Amino acid sequence: MGDYFIMMPGDTQEEAKLDTNHLGTASFDVFWAGTGLKILMKMVEEHPEMLSQVTIKTDKNESISVTEFLDRINKLQVRIN
């Protein structure tokens, strides 16, 4: 549970808190998607070679891979506002 943020090389902790970096919030079996998830999905479709450069940060300052992030939200209902 918690918030997830997409980070590119050179991004700072302050940039992580921007709406464009916010992937979403996991809460009560639902993943409430943010703007960052749309950006990540566009990257998957149009620039998959860039995925190896992406790091996902949690609100607990944990760094995980895109694969680990997707594994964590896999069983959640994804809702986009």
MOTA-V459634 format. One record per run of one state. SS is the DSSP state (A for helix, B for strand, O for the rest). FROM is the first residue (numbers start at 1). LEN is the number of residues. If there is no record, write none. Layout:
ss=SS from=FROM len=LEN
ss=SS from=FROM len=LEN
This chain:
ss=O from=1 len=1
ss=B from=2 len=6
ss=O from=8 len=5
ss=A from=13 len=4
ss=O from=17 len=2
ss=A from=19 len=3
ss=B from=22 len=6
ss=O from=28 len=2
ss=B from=30 len=4
ss=O from=34 len=1
ss=A from=35 len=12
ss=O from=47 len=1
ss=A from=48 len=6
ss=O from=54 len=1
ss=B from=55 len=4
ss=O from=59 len=4
ss=B from=63 len=2
ss=O from=65 len=1
ss=A from=66 len=8
ss=O from=74 len=3
ss=B from=77 len=4
ss=O from=81 len=1
